[in-house]
Amino acid sequence: MLDEIDLSAMIPTAHPEEMEEIRRFLAARSLDLDTTLEVVVTARHYGRLLGCAGLTGSVVKCVAVDEEMQGRDLLPRLMLEVSFLALDRGRPHLFLYTSPRNEAAFRACGLHPVVTVPDQVLMMENTPRGVHAYAEELRHYRRERERVGAVVLNANPFTLGHRHLLTVAAAECDYLHVFVVGEDASTFSFDQRIALVRAGVAEMDLRDRIHVHPGTRYVVSKATFPTYFLKDRGIVDLAATAVDLLIFRQHIAPALGITHRYVGTEPFCAVTRQYNADMHYWLERRDLPAPPIEVVEIPRLERGGAAVSATEVRRRYAAGDLEGLRDLVPLPTFRLLAAGDAPATTTRTLIHSPTSGGA
């Protein structure tokens, strides 16, 4: 029968009727159709839908196989076809989320576990070296100190609030690792954001105690935390939150000897406040093989009775209020904004850093 199965790829927006059929096929197996799919592979036998798999960015989604075809090598064929489509798009490194009970089936397709949220979700990737190679790379930046801190921020753009958080964290730690979110899904490009963070750190004269790391797919990315980038709509998958934090605790922190993670308090965004609460649970309290990490919340810096936020900086910049930015951003950020090299509008999808207290 496998020889008679037809595998074909389609663009979802061009085939609404077939996508409705796929939605029903997934729903019958307790799965939702992801509306962000770029391409979908279907497996049919004389027109009957027997399986499907989709791709969004570097994440394989909406994978399902008819019950009578399970264990008959249809799943590996679907995954292989999706991997070819990803390669054609320049994406050799793929990730997948599935139920932990499906681990053996996807291992047979060449995928390897990254982290597991018990009884909820398993994150896998199509290489045995991925997250482990990243951890090995990080070990080159390890400093054997008693108290080693970490901050993850988006810096969209870098503000005095971010500088305040780094200053307090660096003062409390023997060494501090700063990760800048690498996804280009913000108003300011990644190159601009990490340059501003590094310039801000240089201005603080703490370069011997702080290392700024470029973000990767293992730190708040569309692979590890896909729904985070819809957070302005109030959509954040708590299971994905756990995945992001477990990667940090089980792979990143041990590689660097991180003992504390610093975050700003969140007076504005309820979703980010929940993320802070999740950090306390997954990094501190949850019993795991990896050592716990103490989460330290730093009160936000205020100006004029209001917390300094990148959101307010973007608002004033869009309104042309350059003078109003002087009390909110360090000199390197102000120079970028005043020079007109920053984005002309703030109409792009914005994300907030879930760990820095203000994007």
N, C-alpha and C positions, 0 to 999 in steps of 0.2 A: 504493500500500500504506500510505503514511503516514496517509492519511485514514481508514484502517480500524484504526489502532492506538489502543488504549484506554489512557489514562494514569489511574492511580488512586493514592491515597495511603492508607497504613495505619499503624497503631501496631504496632510489632513484637510487643509482649507479648500482643496480642490475636489474633495470627495466627501461631501457632507452625509450622503446616504450610507456609504460604507462606514463612516465614523459612528453613525448611530447604531449600526449593526455591531460594531466593535464595543461600543458603550454597553449594549445589552449583554454581549458575550462576557465582558469583564464583570458587570454587575452580578451575573449569575454565579460568579466565583468570588463574590464579596470584594471586588476591586473597583476603584473609581477610574474614570477616564481623565487623564491629565490634559488640560486644555492647552498646555504649553508645548506639546509634542511638535517637533519639526518634521519628522518622517516616521512612518509606521510600516513595519513588515507584517504581511499576513501569510498564513499557510492555509490553503484550501484544497479540498478533494472534490472534484466535480462541482465546484461552487460552494460547497459547505465549508464554513469557517471552522478551522480546527486549532488555530493558534495565532498569537500576535505578539509583537514586541515593538516598542517605540523608543525614540531617541530625542532627548533635549540637551543640547550642549554636549557634555561628556557623561551624562547620566542616562542609563538605560531604564526605561519605565514601562509600565503597563504590559508586563510579560505574563501571558497565560496560555495554557495548553489544555485542550479538551481532555477530559478524564480518561477516555478510552485510548488516548495517544500517549499518556504519561508512561515513561520508562521505555519508549520506543524510538528514542533518538531524535524526536522532533524538536525538543527544546535546544539541544546543541546546534541544530541546523538554523533555528531562528536566531540564536545568539551569534553564530558565525556570520549570518547575513547582516545583522545590525553592526557587527564590528567592521565589516567591509564598507558599509555606508559611512561609518564614523571615520575610517581611514581616508575615504574620499574627501571628507571635510577637514582633514588635517587633525584628527583627534584620536591618536592611538591609545591614549590612557583613558579607560572607561571605568565608571562606578555603577553600582547597582544597589538598590535597597530591596530587601525581601524579608519574609518572615523567617525567624531562626530555624523553623522546621524544614525549610527548603534548602538548607546549606549543602547537603550532600548532592542534590540535583544540580546546583549551580557550580559546585566544585568540579563536577564532571564536565562542565562547560569551560573549565579553565579559569574560574574566578577564585579569589582568595579573600578570606575574612580580614576586615580592618578592625571593626569593633562591633560589639553586640549590646543592644539595649535589652536586658533580659525580658523575655516573653513579649517583646514588642517588635523590634526590627533589627536586622543584620545588615551592616554595610559591607560590601565586597568590592574588589577591584580586579582588573584583568591582568595583574602582574603579582608575582610573589615578593617582589622587591620594593614596591612603591613606598608605603609608609615606613618600612624598615630602612630603606635607603635614605629617606628624608631624615629619619632619626639619626642615622650614622653621620649625615652631613652636619646636623646641628651639633653633634658632639665636638666638632672642631671649635665651637664657640663656648664650650662649657668652662665655667670658672668654679673651682672648688672653694666655695664660700659657705658660711653657716646659714646666711639668709639671702636667698636668691629670689628676686621678684620678677614678675612678668606683667606686661600691659598689652592688650590687644586694642588697637584703635583704627578708625577709618580716616580721621583727620580730614574732613570734607568741608572746609579746609582746617589746617592746624590753628587752634585758637589759644588764647591765654588760659582757657580752662584746661585744655590738654597739657599745656606746659606746667600748670599748677599740679595736675595729677602726677606727671613725671617727676617733678621736683620733690613732692612729698614722698613718692614711692622710692626714689633714689636715696633720699635722706634716711629712710628707714631700712634700706637694704644694703648689703655689701656689694651687690651687683644687680643690674636690672636689664632684662631683655624686653625689647619693644617690638611688637609685630604690627605691621601696617597692612590692612586688608588689601589683597592684591586684585580683586575683581574690579574691572573698569565698568562699574554700574552706578557711579556717582557723578555729581556735577563736575567735580575736579578729577582729572585723570590720575591714574596710579602714579605715573612719573612725577606729576606735580605734587601729589600728596606726600610721597615718601621724601621728595626733595625738601619740602617744607618741614617735615618732621626732623630730618637730619640737620637742616639749618637751625631749627629751634633748639635741638640738643647741643649743637655747637655753640650757640649763643648762651646756653646755660653753663658752658664750660664744665660739662660732666662726661665728656667723651670717654674718659678712662674708666667710667663706672656704668656706662650704658651702651648696649649694642642694639642697633636698629636693624631688624630683619625684614626683608621683603616678604609679603604674604604669599602663601602657596595654596594649593587646592586643599590642604589639610587644616587651614586656619580660616574659618568663616568664609567659605566659598560657596558657589552654586552647586558644588559637588557634595560638600560636607553638610551644608546648611541651606538647601535650595529655597525653602519658603521664607527664609530671612529677608530675601531680596524683594519680597512682597509686603514687607512689614509696614510700610506706609498705609497699606490697606487693612492693617490689623490682622494679617494672615501670617502666623508662625506655627509651624508644626513642632509640638513639644517633643516628639520623638527625635526629630532632626536636631533640636536643641541639645538633647542628651547625646546624640552622636558627636556633635561638635565638641562638647565638653569632655566626653570620654576619650576622643582622640588626643585632646590636650593632656588629660591626666595620665593616660596609659602609654603614650608615645612621645609627645613633645616635652613634657615636664621631666620625665626620667632622663631623657637625653641631655638636658641642660642643667639638671639638678635643681629645678625650680621648686621652691618651698611655699611661696606666697603669690597670689594673683590679685592685682589691684584694679579697682573699678570705681568710677565716679558714681555717686548717688544719682538717681534718676527722678527728677521732679516733674517731667513733662510726659514721658511716654509710658503708658501702662504695660505695653509689650516688653520694653526694655527692663522695667522693674521686675517683671516676671522672669526675664532671663537672669537678672541678678540673683533672684531667689533660687532659680534652678542651679546656678553656679554653686551656691552654698550646699545644695543637696548632692550634686554629682561630684564636686571637687572635694568637699569636706566630709560629708556625713555618710555617703553610700559606701558600704563595705566592698572593697575591690582589691584585687591583687596589687595594684599600684599604690604607692604611698599617698595619703591625703594631702591636699594643698589648701592652705588657709586663704580664704577670700577676705580681702580688706576693702571696705567701702569708704571712699574719701569724700567728704562733703564738697559739693560743687563750689567753684569760685564764683563770687557774685560781683556784679557791677551795677550800681544804682538800684540795689534791692532785688535784682533779678539774676538768676544763674546765667553764666556765660555759656552760650551754645553755638555750635556751628550753624544750626538752623537760623538763628537770628543774624549771624554774619552773612549767610547767603541772602536773607531777606533784604538786609540793608544794601548789600552789594547790587542786587537786582534793581533796587530803587535808586541807585546812583548816589547813595549817602556815604561817600568815602570818609568824610570827617567823623561820621558816627561809628566807623570801624576802628578808630585809633585806640579806643579803650577795650577792644575785644580781641585783638590779634597781636602777635609778636611782630617785630619789624620786618622779618623776611616775608611773612604772609601779607603784610600791608603793602610792601613793595610790589609783590606779584599783582595784587588787586589794583593798585594805583597805576601800574604800568599798562593795564589793559590786556595782559596776557592770560587772564583767567577766562573761563567760559562767559559768553555774553549773556546767557539766560540761565534760569534754573528750571527749565522745563523737562530735563531728563529725569528718569526714575531715580529717586534719592534713596539712600540707605543710611541708617544710623548705626554707629558702632555700638554693639550690645555690651561692650566691656569698658569703654572709655568714659561713658557719661557724656554723650553729645557727639554727634558725628562730625 
